[in-house]
Structure formats: C-alpha cells, structure tokens
C-alpha cells in the first residue's frame, strides 16, 4: 500500500469527524453554553482515545509475555531484581 493511500486513510476520518462536529454544533446548538459542552465532550473523547491507544499495545505485550513465562520464572525474576535494589 502506498504512503499516499495510508495518509488518506488516516486523514479522511479525522476530517469527517471535524465536519460532523462542526455541523452539529452549528445546526443544533444555538446556546453558547450547550455548544461549549458539546465541543468539549468531543475533545475529551478524542484526548482519551489518543492517550489510551498506546496503552493497548503495552497491555497486549505484557499479556503476551505473561503467557509465555511461568509463574516460577516471574517470581525468580522478581527475587533477582529485589536483591539488586
């Protein structure tokens, strides 16, 4: 897959979400307070998604490592680490 297609596949959903949020905020919310709450909620969801996405990789990697190691080797590793501290 070419880099242009990959870039387009990422940019189009972001732009689509921006347009949908803008359209809803302009057409539905005529009060400034309600508009701020809606746009802030969308921003909050976006921030949580951006900060949470790397954690998915970390958790899946740790689960993979835990599945490969036995409990005995994990306890031994902790014992070795605690003795060097």
Secondary structure, 3 states (H helix, E strand, C coil): CCHHHHHHHHHHHHHHHHHHHHHHHHHCCCCHHHHHHHHHHHHHHHHHHHHHHHHHHHHHHHHHHHHHCCHHHHHHHHHHHHHHC
